[in-house]
Each structure stands twice: as structure tokens, then as C-alpha cells.
């Protein structure tokens, strides 16, 4: 299961999480913006101001995206919603659940959950190792020749 997660999201999360965050701020919530080469883009919307940049970056690496039947896509962790994602982040294989059935995780809960994972710098280093070493084997049309290609080339 973990390998499937790595294969599915490694290119996105590695590039996004390696880049410093910038935040568009108002009094209680902010949009988290990352520049991964195509200019600044909103990664998470309406993030409560109680979450630190370090909380967000760490959760970005260990959380899972979930698109709900109502069309909302959230980063989730431990059965709770964390950060709302832009509408264009929706997964075509949406869950059959409503987002409102999943509670929103509070900052204190997130910090407790993140404490069970290795520190951010260690998790980030692991993601970078995956990006460096991730290769897939594919066969040519005849099935005789194998070549090793990078993840992005295979799909």
C-alpha cells in the first residue's frame, strides 16, 4: 500500500514539498502557495492560521489526498481532514463518502499525529531518495527487451 502511494504521488509531493511555502494571509485562514516551476500555485485553500508552515510541509509528505463524493479534495491524516485543495486537484476516482462525515483535524491533533512520524527533514530525505531511485521496468512491444525508465516516462 505504501509503495502504491509512493508511485502515485511521489513526483507531485517531492517537487512541491521541497519548495518553500508562501502564504496569502487573512486574520483566520490563509491559502498556501507553492512554486514548483510553473509559477506560484495554490496548494491548499483556507488553511487555519493555527497551522505552522512546518506543520503544513510535514503533513504534505505524510498525508493522503481524498476526493469526496461532493467534489471536495482534502489532504487527510488519521481519518480526519486537514487542508482543502484547489478544485483542479480532484481525483476522478472519488470516494463514496461526504466530506462532512470526516471531521477537520485541529492543529494540536496534527502535531500529536506528526510526532508519531519521523521528523520532517528525515521524511523529506526519504522522499528525495525515492525520487532519485524510483525506476520502473517496462517491456518493448516484443516483450524481449527491458529497459529502465523514470516514473514520469513510464506513464
BAFI-3210 file (N, C-alpha, C; in Angstrom, 3 decimals, decimal comma, padded with zeros to 6 digits):
// residues 155
n [1|2|3|4|5|6|7|8|9|10|11|12|13|14|15|16|17|18|19|20|21|22|23|24|25|26|27|28|29|30|31|32|33|34|35|36|37|38|39|40|41|42|43|44|45|46|47|48|49|50|51|52|53|54|55|56|57|58|59|60|61|62|63|64|65|66|67|68|69|70|71|72|73|74|75|76|77|78|79|80|81|82|83|84|85|86|87|88|89|90|91|92|93|94|95|96|97|98|99|100|101|102|103|104|105|106|107|108|109|110|111|112|113|114|115|116|117|118|119|120|121|122|123|124|125|126|127|128|129|130|131|132|133|134|135|136|137|138|139|140|141|142|143|144|145|146|147|148|149|150|151|152|153|154|155]
n.u [000,828|001,902|003,923|002,372|001,235|003,566|004,337|002,184|002,065|004,604|006,144|004,694|004,493|007,165|008,368|006,765|006,954|009,590|009,965|009,975|007,247|004,846|002,536|-000,747|-002,388|-005,084|-006,976|-007,846|-007,603|-005,593|-004,303|-002,158|000,653|002,629|005,536|006,330|007,756|006,105|005,286|003,745|001,352|-001,774|-001,687|-002,993|-006,157|-007,720|-006,464|-006,350|-005,011|-003,713|-002,075|001,325|003,951|005,796|004,226|002,460|004,148|005,229|002,902|002,101|003,811|003,206|000,473|-002,646|-004,294|-007,767|-010,641|-013,909|-017,390|-018,891|-017,239|-015,169|-011,681|-009,373|-006,439|-005,737|-005,405|-005,066|-007,847|-009,082|-009,880|-007,518|-006,352|-007,923|-007,981|-007,277|-009,881|-009,070|-007,542|-008,917|-009,577|-010,335|-011,416|-013,384|-014,246|-016,957|-017,963|-019,165|-017,573|-018,276|-018,723|-016,287|-014,341|-012,670|-009,252|-007,697|-005,105|-003,571|-004,101|-002,968|-000,258|000,245|-000,222|001,757|004,011|004,312|005,500|008,653|010,915|010,346|012,577|013,799|011,762|011,445|013,970|013,771|011,745|013,134|015,120|013,508|012,641|015,038|015,824|013,656|012,553|011,116|010,436|009,924|008,553|009,381|007,476|007,831|008,382|010,807|012,999|014,163|014,014|015,100|013,271|012,470|009,906|008,092|008,386|007,302|004,608]
n.v [-001,188|001,259|001,498|001,800|004,289|005,855|005,534|006,719|009,410|010,464|012,112|014,520|015,317|015,364|017,380|019,529|019,648|020,168|022,776|026,027|027,371|029,885|032,204|033,372|035,594|036,065|037,151|034,736|032,489|031,103|030,898|028,446|028,689|027,331|027,235|025,314|025,388|026,179|028,675|030,473|028,549|027,730|025,472|024,527|025,509|027,976|027,456|027,081|029,624|028,635|026,520|025,841|026,683|024,612|022,502|022,207|021,530|019,089|017,509|017,478|015,643|013,222|012,857|011,870|012,355|012,897|012,671|013,589|012,535|014,797|016,378|017,833|018,007|016,912|017,030|014,366|012,800|010,201|009,599|012,072|015,319|017,621|019,816|021,792|021,347|022,900|023,121|021,919|019,789|017,487|014,002|011,608|009,200|009,378|009,180|007,455|008,816|011,624|014,753|016,101|014,106|013,464|014,589|017,769|018,069|019,377|021,773|021,013|018,272|017,518|018,019|016,114|013,780|014,038|013,771|011,085|010,267|010,130|012,979|015,985|016,642|014,152|012,604|014,064|013,653|010,911|010,910|012,243|010,359|008,358|009,662|009,883|007,223|005,857|003,732|002,109|-000,971|-001,752|-003,479|-003,780|-003,691|-006,303|-007,710|-008,722|-007,092|-005,266|-002,208|000,345|002,949|006,305|007,240|009,238|008,970|006,499|006,684]
n.w [000,000|000,843|-001,069|-003,381|-002,831|-002,871|-005,557|-006,822|-005,946|-005,611|-007,564|-007,504|-004,773|-003,966|-005,514|-004,803|-002,001|-001,538|-002,027|-000,640|001,288|000,508|001,780|001,466|003,339|005,690|008,554|009,933|008,283|005,594|002,251|001,028|-000,886|-003,450|-005,458|-008,022|-010,316|-012,410|-011,868|-009,124|-007,361|-005,849|-003,289|-000,986|000,305|002,343|004,874|008,333|010,458|012,652|012,014|011,485|009,104|009,077|010,104|007,953|005,777|006,695|007,049|004,408|003,286|004,607|004,644|002,997|-000,110|-000,569|-002,437|-002,140|-002,462|-002,814|-004,276|-003,136|-002,462|-000,158|001,896|003,959|007,183|009,473|009,411|009,399|008,063|006,738|005,037|002,630|-000,841|-004,072|-006,602|-009,014|-008,238|-007,906|-007,668|-010,092|-009,251|-007,075|-003,603|-001,967|000,086|002,023|002,511|004,797|006,635|007,655|010,242|010,768|011,347|014,204|014,995|017,245|017,338|014,925|015,381|017,368|015,869|013,875|015,427|015,683|013,414|011,609|011,960|009,972|008,277|007,960|006,764|004,418|003,274|002,785|000,823|-001,181|-001,724|-002,801|-005,121|-006,485|-006,844|-007,903|-010,261|-013,073|-014,668|-018,000|-020,776|-024,238|-027,312|-028,332|-026,070|-025,362|-024,846|-022,147|-020,440|-018,251|-016,956|-016,001|-013,602|-014,586|-017,347|-017,858|-017,613]
ca.u [000,000|002,793|004,587|001,411|001,160|004,791|004,296|001,128|002,198|005,990|006,607|003,993|004,854|008,591|008,664|006,051|007,392|010,964|009,933|009,438|005,869|004,465|001,170|-001,631|-002,925|-006,045|-006,907|-008,056|-007,199|-004,691|-004,030|-000,752|001,059|003,943|006,019|007,057|008,330|005,148|004,796|003,055|000,037|-002,361|-001,612|-004,069|-007,013|-008,376|-005,784|-006,415|-003,756|-003,088|-001,093|002,587|004,495|006,414|003,117|001,915|005,125|005,336|001,645|002,095|004,561|002,683|-000,975|-003,199|-005,360|-009,048|-011,710|-015,187|-018,469|-019,359|-016,280|-014,064|-010,476|-008,685|-005,348|-006,267|-004,473|-005,726|-009,300|-009,592|-009,496|-006,539|-006,265|-008,726|-007,148|-007,988|-010,824|-008,410|-006,794|-009,845|-009,242|-011,503|-011,986|-013,810|-014,797|-018,419|-018,292|-019,253|-016,513|-018,822|-018,678|-014,928|-014,061|-011,456|-008,245|-007,212|-003,645|-002,984|-004,197|-001,988|001,081|000,336|-000,113|003,061|005,045|004,441|006,289|009,996|010,927|010,163|013,798|014,028|010,745|011,784|015,131|013,267|011,064|014,152|015,716|012,547|012,683|016,308|015,973|012,437|012,574|010,184|010,877|008,856|008,948|009,050|006,355|008,132|008,491|012,137|013,960|013,761|014,793|014,708|012,870|011,976|008,465|007,345|008,434|006,522|003,181]
ca.v [000,000|002,415|001,601|002,375|005,715|006,474|005,567|007,606|010,818|010,887|013,265|015,733|015,716|015,651|018,697|020,553|019,748|020,638|024,212|026,769|027,826|031,275|032,168|034,500|035,564|036,972|037,012|033,400|031,436|031,542|029,970|028,065|028,765|026,761|027,399|024,102|025,554|026,785|029,874|030,190|027,911|027,420|024,048|024,299|026,683|028,264|026,755|027,884|030,277|027,911|025,571|026,474|026,247|023,301|021,544|022,023|020,794|017,725|016,834|017,324|014,428|012,000|012,759|011,285|013,117|012,201|013,415|013,105|012,480|016,165|017,046|018,462|017,206|017,309|016,234|013,733|012,046|009,530|009,654|013,438|016,258|018,630|021,009|021,785|021,545|023,581|022,272|021,162|018,669|016,374|012,668|011,085|008,064|009,967|008,333|007,471|009,488|013,078|015,387|016,498|012,959|013,374|015,817|018,511|017,898|020,603|021,909|020,207|016,873|017,304|017,944|014,794|012,772|014,179|013,308|009,631|010,067|010,713|014,429|016,430|016,551|012,736|012,184|014,721|012,941|009,641|011,211|012,567|009,080|007,698|010,352|009,577|005,802|005,249|003,332|001,048|-001,784|-001,983|-004,278|-003,225|-004,398|-007,730|-008,321|-009,307|-006,109|-004,495|-001,009|001,028|004,319|007,064|007,156|010,135|008,470|005,272|006,979]
ca.w [000,000|000,893|-002,363|-004,321|-002,533|-003,367|-007,016|-007,287|-005,601|-005,402|-008,337|-007,099|-003,423|-003,851|-006,057|-004,057|-000,617|-001,488|-002,275|000,495|001,184|000,720|002,250|001,296|004,697|006,306|010,011|010,495|007,344|004,532|001,164|000,985|-002,287|-003,738|-006,825|-008,395|-011,642|-013,339|-011,219|-007,865|-007,440|-004,554|-002,940|-000,028|000,461|003,620|005,968|009,556|010,826|013,761|011,486|011,101|007,814|009,301|010,182|006,608|004,958|007,215|006,708|002,953|002,965|005,224|004,475|001,770|-000,760|-000,660|-003,090|-001,623|-003,437|-003,050|-005,151|-002,418|-002,272|001,064|002,432|005,158|008,023|010,603|009,315|009,537|007,012|007,139|004,209|001,414|-002,028|-005,154|-007,333|-010,083|-007,656|-007,692|-008,159|-010,796|-008,523|-005,811|-002,553|-001,889|001,338|002,055|003,304|006,096|007,550|008,185|010,988|010,441|012,391|014,831|014,972|018,323|016,913|013,863|015,979|018,015|014,804|013,224|016,362|015,510|012,200|011,719|011,743|008,588|007,462|007,645|005,790|003,159|002,718|002,254|-000,444|-002,174|-002,111|-003,694|-006,413|-007,128|-007,134|-008,435|-011,667|-013,435|-015,792|-018,966|-021,929|-025,544|-027,938|-028,486|-024,760|-025,169|-024,377|-020,971|-020,189|-017,036|-017,261|-014,864|-013,367|-015,464|-018,713|-017,972|-017,641]
c.u [000,875|003,501|003,655|001,266|002,383|004,767|003,295|001,429|003,623|006,388|005,964|004,499|006,316|008,875|007,982|006,617|008,813|011,043|009,371|008,014|005,810|002,987|000,473|-002,490|-004,092|-006,041|-006,992|-007,636|-006,250|-004,651|-002,536|-000,372|002,459|004,278|006,863|007,547|007,406|004,595|004,035|001,665|-000,461|-002,320|-002,757|-004,826|-007,554|-007,785|-005,865|-005,038|-003,039|-002,071|000,164|003,018|005,135|005,353|002,631|002,868|005,240|004,075|001,554|002,794|003,921|001,180|-001,366|-004,280|-006,621|-010,036|-013,025|-016,259|-019,010|-018,349|-015,128|-012,900|-009,712|-007,447|-005,875|-005,156|-005,270|-007,247|-009,904|-009,098|-008,512|-006,691|-007,074|-007,833|-007,951|-008,862|-010,152|-007,589|-007,656|-009,364|-010,477|-012,142|-012,389|-014,383|-016,321|-018,883|-018,399|-018,126|-017,020|-018,857|-017,296|-014,653|-012,769|-010,505|-007,797|-005,691|-002,982|-002,999|-003,162|-000,591|001,284|000,523|001,262|004,197|005,270|005,230|007,714|009,919|010,838|011,415|014,101|013,033|011,055|012,963|014,708|012,558|012,087|014,871|014,803|012,604|013,941|016,360|014,769|012,579|011,568|010,758|009,696|009,412|008,597|007,906|006,618|008,233|009,872|013,103|013,392|014,631|014,255|014,427|012,437|010,466|007,687|007,335|007,518|005,034|002,971]
c.v [001,255|002,608|002,198|003,870|006,430|006,595|006,586|009,076|011,319|012,090|014,572|016,210|016,069|017,052|019,785|020,732|020,262|022,151|024,924|027,256|029,342|031,242|033,481|034,533|036,518|036,638|035,572|032,261|032,010|030,478|029,698|027,936|028,181|027,014|026,182|024,171|026,200|028,088|029,497|029,599|027,633|025,911|023,680|025,601|026,770|027,472|027,633|028,419|029,554|026,875|026,326|025,970|024,870|022,210|021,191|021,194|019,337|016,928|016,577|016,029|013,155|011,821|012,136|012,210|012,265|013,137|012,782|013,200|013,882|017,005|017,731|017,484|017,786|016,459|015,683|013,002|011,471|009,693|011,029|014,289|017,276|019,905|020,816|022,115|022,280|022,599|021,433|019,984|017,422|015,096|012,106|009,884|008,517|008,912|008,383|008,176|010,996|013,632|015,731|015,347|012,763|014,660|016,479|018,394|019,263|020,601|021,058|018,724|016,561|017,171|016,608|013,698|012,829|013,691|011,799|009,272|010,549|012,231|014,775|016,223|015,106|012,227|012,792|014,017|011,595|009,852|011,517|011,304|008,335|008,342|010,003|008,140|005,139|004,971|002,218|000,281|-001,960|-002,763|-003,524|-004,039|-005,893|-008,444|-008,870|-008,336|-005,375|-003,251|-000,355|002,476|004,994|006,975|008,001|009,649|007,264|005,547|008,186]
c.w [000,000|-000,436|-003,401|-004,101|-003,083|-004,877|-007,527|-007,052|-005,481|-006,237|-007,897|-005,746|-003,275|-004,346|-005,252|-002,657|-000,486|-001,628|-001,046|000,222|001,206|001,053|001,970|002,559|004,896|007,791|010,510|009,578|006,310|003,451|001,168|-000,475|-002,432|-005,196|-007,157|-009,834|-012,657|-012,792|-009,958|-008,104|-006,032|-004,353|-002,001|000,170|001,884|004,786|007,220|009,943|011,966|013,296|011,072|009,722|007,952|009,412|008,781|005,753|005,398|006,842|005,211|002,546|003,503|005,056|003,145|001,221|-000,800|-001,328|-002,666|-002,698|-003,749|-003,839|-004,451|-002,293|-001,088|001,260|003,750|005,911|009,189|010,590|009,500|008,377|007,570|006,323|002,936|000,225|-003,103|-005,935|-008,404|-009,556|-007,498|-008,359|-008,856|-010,096|-007,120|-004,871|-002,610|-000,616|001,147|002,920|004,698|007,105|008,168|008,955|010,510|011,629|012,909|014,849|016,054|017,956|015,836|014,456|016,701|016,969|014,145|014,118|016,249|014,253|012,450|011,498|010,253|007,754|007,076|006,605|004,430|002,495|002,133|000,921|-001,534|-002,639|-003,076|-005,071|-007,190|-007,621|-007,795|-009,925|-011,866|-014,606|-016,727|-020,138|-023,206|-026,120|-028,061|-027,148|-024,460|-024,514|-023,173|-020,891|-018,933|-017,394|-015,977|-014,784|-014,367|-016,904|-018,906|-018,087|-018,479]
res [x|x|x|x|x|x|x|x|x|x|x|x|x|x|x|x|x|x|x|x|x|x|x|x|x|x|x|x|x|x|x|x|x|x|x|x|x|x|x|x|x|x|x|x|x|x|x|x|x|x|x|x|x|x|x|x|x|x|x|x|x|x|x|x|x|x|x|x|x|x|x|x|x|x|x|x|x|x|x|x|x|x|x|x|x|x|x|x|x|x|x|x|x|x|x|x|x|x|x|x|x|x|x|x|x|x|x|x|x|x|x|x|x|x|x|x|x|x|x|x|x|x|x|x|x|x|x|x|x|x|x|x|x|x|x|x|x|x|x|x|x|x|x|x|x|x|x|x|x|x|x|x|x|x|x]
***
